[in-house]
Amino acid sequence: MNASEVIKGIEEKELKAEAPEFRVGDTVRVYNKIREGNRERIQMFEGIVIKKQGGSNRETFTVRKFSSGIGVEKTWPLHSPNVEKVEVVRSGKVRRAKLNYLRDRVGKQAKVKEIVK
């Protein structure tokens, strides 16, 4: 076995059994575990997915929201044990892989069209 096969084997063990299904442009609620001393709690972060990148266990996603008039972005590894779950609130209709243009927009301009099912 060469080194790349060993690395692939280790990475496969780290993958979550059920990875959450969502796309760029979706509004999601991320339930994040936060450890404070010896206590553990879950904090929610709701916003629009502006990008997904990487693959396998290195896959990450970035969520952007407005908090008190200031844009806040957070990036999480998709298969992290700290990400409890990702819940899709709204499905967005976009034609881009990365929504970096939303960083320059505020208010109604920063909205993404919704897919009505």
RAPE-V687330 format. One line per field, one symbol per residue. ss: DSSP state (~ for helix, > for strand, _ for the rest). phi: phi as a letter, one per 40 degrees, with the letter a starting at -180 (. if undefined). psi: psi as a letter, one per 20 degrees, with the letter a starting at -180 (. if undefined). A space follows every 50 residues. Layout:
ss = ???
phi = ???
psi = ???
//
This chain:
ss = __~~~~~~~~~~~~____________>>>>>>>>>>__>>>>>>>>>>>> >>>__~~~_>>>>>>>>__>>>>>>>>_____>>>>>>>>_>_______~ ~~~~__~~~~___>___
phi = .ccccccccccccccccbccbabcgccbbccbcbbbgbcbbbbcbbaccc abagafcccbbbbbabbfgbcbbbbbccccccccabbccacbbbbbcbbc ccccbbgccccbccccb
psi = prhhhggggghhhiqqgnqqorrpiqpqopoppppocjqprppqopapoi qprarcijpqqppprpoljpppqqpqphkqiiogrpppgqpqorkqhplh ihhiqqchhjqpqqpp.
//
